[in-house]
Structures are given as C-alpha cells and as structure tokens.
Amino acid sequence: MAGVKPSCTPLGTSKSLKLQDDSATAHAKSFRAIIGALQYLTLTRLDLSFAINKLSQFMHQPTQTHLQQLKRVLKYLKLTLNYGLTLKKPSQLTLHAFSDADWGGNLDHRTSTSAFVIYFGGNQVSWLSKRQRTVARSFTEAKYRSVANTSAEIMWLLNLLGELGIKRHTPTLFYDNIGATYLCSNPLFHSLMKHIVLDYHFV
C-alpha cells in the first residue's frame, strides 16, 4: 500500500455493500485481522466509526468487494495520518449531541444504522455507529430509535458530570426528522407507534 493513491473518503458511496454479491470470496483471516486492528482507531477517530462498523458486518464471509472497500479505508488513513482527537479548553461546559440514522441501509437484513456524536464544551466525548437490532418499519421509527440511544448516552454523561461535581447544563440534541420530533414531544402519538419497543419512549 506504500505507492497507492490516497482516498478522500473512507467508504465509497456509489455501491452499497451486501453479504452476497457477484465478486469472489476474499481471504477471511487477513480481512478479520485488518478490521480488528482498525477497530482500535475508532477510540480517537470518529470519522472511521461508520466505515469500520459497516465492514465488520462481513467478517465471517468477506468478498473481493468488501476487501476493496477495506483497502479504501487504508488509503483514507494514508491521507489522514495527522487526524486525531483534538481537545481544547471550552468557554462553556455545554452538551450538544447530533443523531442520525439511515433507514434500511443494510441490504441483507433491511436493518438501519444509528449514529451519534456528543460534544462537551465543543470537544467530542462520545460517538457511536451501530446497526439497529430490529427492522424499522418507517423512516421516523429508525430516526426515533437513534434519538433514544443518543438520549440514553446523554443521560449517562449528565450523571457522570454530576458525580464529578460539574454544574449541569441543559443538553441540546439535534436530529433531522420532524416525525421523530412530534413523536418525542406528543404522547398522543405513542398509541399509534405500539410496534416500537416501549423503552424507547423514555425520550
């Protein structure tokens, strides 16, 4: 990989990854070894979380397409070797969170992927990219589950900050679905969404 051209993005957007494609099988042991090594990078590189999470779903049966995308991640790393987690002194100790989800992005199981990043005083302190366990039957449901996971993480961080004696501020959660907003704020909608697991309604 020394002489390869670096990539500007960790994953390609032109082709969706799936378990069964028309390409030949790849060497599973080396694929798993590289993925295992890359998982440690997600501790300080949130820009790699989604790509590594996505490729980890094919570790038991990787194909040449998956291997090409894994090589693209390595090319992206070559370009971004100086990237990392930057911490700075904040002017205000506030919590801001951003939540998102794709609906049915997994072509094999039609599950969605939740993702969030939480900033404390402008510094990234928590992030996650994870496949949802159940199939969401609407775009709003996929977004709402992601908001619920983000809310749980915010509550945990608020408790941690309280134990450390840091004054609590009202956190702000950003997401981009008006249906999820109505569902969070209006309990009358809850009776219409009984197919969502009840513990999500603590939002």
C-alpha positions in Angstrom: 0.0 0.0 0.0 3.0 2.3 0.0 2.6 3.6 -3.5 -1.2 3.8 -3.7 -3.1 6.9 -4.3 -4.8 8.2 -1.1 -8.6 8.4 -0.8 -10.6 11.5 0.4 -13.4 9.3 1.9 -13.3 6.1 3.9 -16.1 4.4 2.0 -17.4 4.7 -1.5 -21.0 6.0 -2.0 -21.7 4.6 -5.5 -22.2 1.0 -4.4 -24.0 -0.4 -1.3 -22.3 -3.2 0.4 -24.2 -6.5 0.9 -23.3 -10.0 2.1 -23.9 -11.8 -1.2 -22.5 -10.1 -4.2 -21.1 -11.3 -7.5 -17.5 -11.0 -6.6 -15.2 -13.8 -5.4 -14.5 -14.6 -1.8 -11.6 -12.9 -0.1 -9.1 -14.3 2.4 -11.2 -14.1 5.6 -8.3 -14.4 8.1 -6.4 -11.3 6.8 -9.7 -9.4 6.4 -10.5 -10.0 10.1 -7.0 -9.1 11.2 -7.1 -5.7 9.5 -10.6 -5.0 10.8 -9.6 -6.0 14.3 -6.6 -3.6 14.1 -8.8 -0.8 12.7 -11.3 -1.1 15.5 -8.8 0.4 17.9 -8.7 3.5 15.8 -12.3 4.3 16.5 -11.3 5.3 20.0 -9.8 8.5 18.7 -11.1 8.7 15.1 -14.9 9.1 14.9 -14.7 9.7 11.2 -13.9 6.0 10.8 -16.7 4.6 13.0 -19.3 4.1 10.3 -16.9 2.6 7.8 -15.4 0.1 10.2 -18.8 -0.8 11.7 -20.1 -1.4 8.2 -17.2 -3.6 7.1 -17.3 -5.5 10.4 -20.6 -6.9 9.4 -19.0 -9.0 6.7 -16.1 -10.5 8.6 -17.5 -14.0 8.5 -17.8 -14.1 4.7 -15.8 -11.3 3.1 -15.7 -10.9 -0.7 -13.4 -9.0 -3.0 -15.8 -6.1 -3.0 -15.5 -5.9 0.8 -11.8 -6.1 0.6 -11.7 -3.3 -2.0 -13.6 -1.1 0.4 -11.3 -2.1 3.3 -8.3 -1.0 1.2 -10.1 2.3 0.6 -10.2 2.8 4.3 -6.5 2.2 4.4 -6.0 4.7 1.6 -8.1 7.2 3.6 -5.8 6.6 6.6 -2.8 7.3 4.5 -4.2 10.7 3.6 -5.4 11.5 7.2 -2.5 10.2 9.3 -2.4 13.5 11.2 -6.0 13.4 12.1 -7.0 12.7 15.7 -9.0 13.8 18.7 -8.3 17.4 19.5 -9.3 18.7 22.9 -9.4 22.4 23.7 -10.3 24.5 26.7 -14.1 25.2 26.4 -15.7 28.6 27.0 -18.9 26.9 28.2 -19.4 23.4 29.6 -22.5 22.5 27.5 -23.5 19.2 25.9 -24.5 19.2 22.3 -25.5 16.0 20.5 -26.1 15.1 16.9 -28.1 12.0 16.0 -28.8 10.4 12.6 -29.9 7.1 11.1 -30.2 5.5 7.7 -33.5 3.7 7.0 -33.0 0.1 5.8 -29.4 0.7 4.8 -28.4 -2.9 5.4 -29.4 -4.6 2.2 -29.2 -8.1 3.6 -31.4 -7.7 6.7 -33.0 -4.3 6.0 -32.0 -3.0 9.4 -30.9 0.6 9.9 -27.7 2.1 11.3 -27.9 4.5 14.2 -25.1 7.1 14.7 -24.4 9.9 17.1 -21.7 12.2 18.3 -21.8 14.2 21.5 -19.8 17.3 22.2 -18.9 18.6 25.7 -17.7 22.2 25.6 -17.0 21.8 21.9 -14.9 18.7 22.4 -16.1 15.3 21.1 -16.5 13.0 24.1 -18.8 10.2 22.8 -19.7 8.7 19.5 -21.3 5.6 18.1 -22.2 3.9 14.8 -24.2 0.7 15.3 -26.7 -1.4 13.4 -30.1 -1.4 15.0 -31.3 -4.8 16.3 -34.8 -4.8 14.7 -36.2 -3.7 11.4 -37.7 -0.2 11.4 -41.0 0.0 9.5 -40.7 3.7 8.8 -38.1 6.4 8.4 -39.4 8.1 11.6 -39.0 4.9 13.6 -35.4 4.5 12.5 -34.6 8.1 13.5 -36.6 7.8 16.7 -34.5 4.8 17.8 -31.3 6.7 17.1 -32.6 9.6 19.1 -33.5 7.2 22.0 -29.9 5.8 22.0 -28.5 9.3 21.9 -30.7 10.4 24.8 -29.6 7.4 26.9 -25.9 8.3 26.3 -26.6 12.0 27.2 -28.3 10.9 30.5 -25.3 8.8 31.4 -22.9 11.7 30.7 -25.1 14.0 32.8 -24.9 11.6 35.7 -21.2 11.3 35.3 -20.7 15.0 35.2 -22.9 15.3 38.3 -20.7 12.8 40.2 -17.6 14.8 39.2 -19.2 17.9 40.6 -19.6 19.7 37.3 -22.6 22.0 37.1 -25.2 20.6 34.8 -26.4 22.5 31.8 -29.5 21.6 29.7 -28.2 19.5 26.8 -29.2 20.1 23.2 -30.0 17.2 20.8 -30.0 17.8 17.1 -31.6 15.5 14.5 -33.3 15.9 11.2 -36.7 14.3 11.3 -39.9 16.2 12.0 -41.9 12.9 12.7 -39.4 11.9 15.4 -39.8 15.4 16.9 -43.6 15.1 17.1 -43.3 11.6 18.5 -40.9 12.7 21.2 -43.0 15.7 22.3 -46.6 14.5 21.9 -47.5 11.4 24.0 -50.8 11.0 22.0 -48.7 9.6 19.1 -47.4 6.8 21.3 -50.6 4.8 21.0 -50.1 4.9 17.2 -46.5 3.6 17.5 -47.0 0.4 19.6 -44.8 -1.6 17.4 -41.8 0.4 18.7 -40.4 -1.2 21.9 -41.8 0.7 24.9 -38.4 1.5 26.5 -37.7 3.9 23.6 -40.5 6.2 24.9 -38.4 7.5 27.8 -37.2 10.2 25.4 
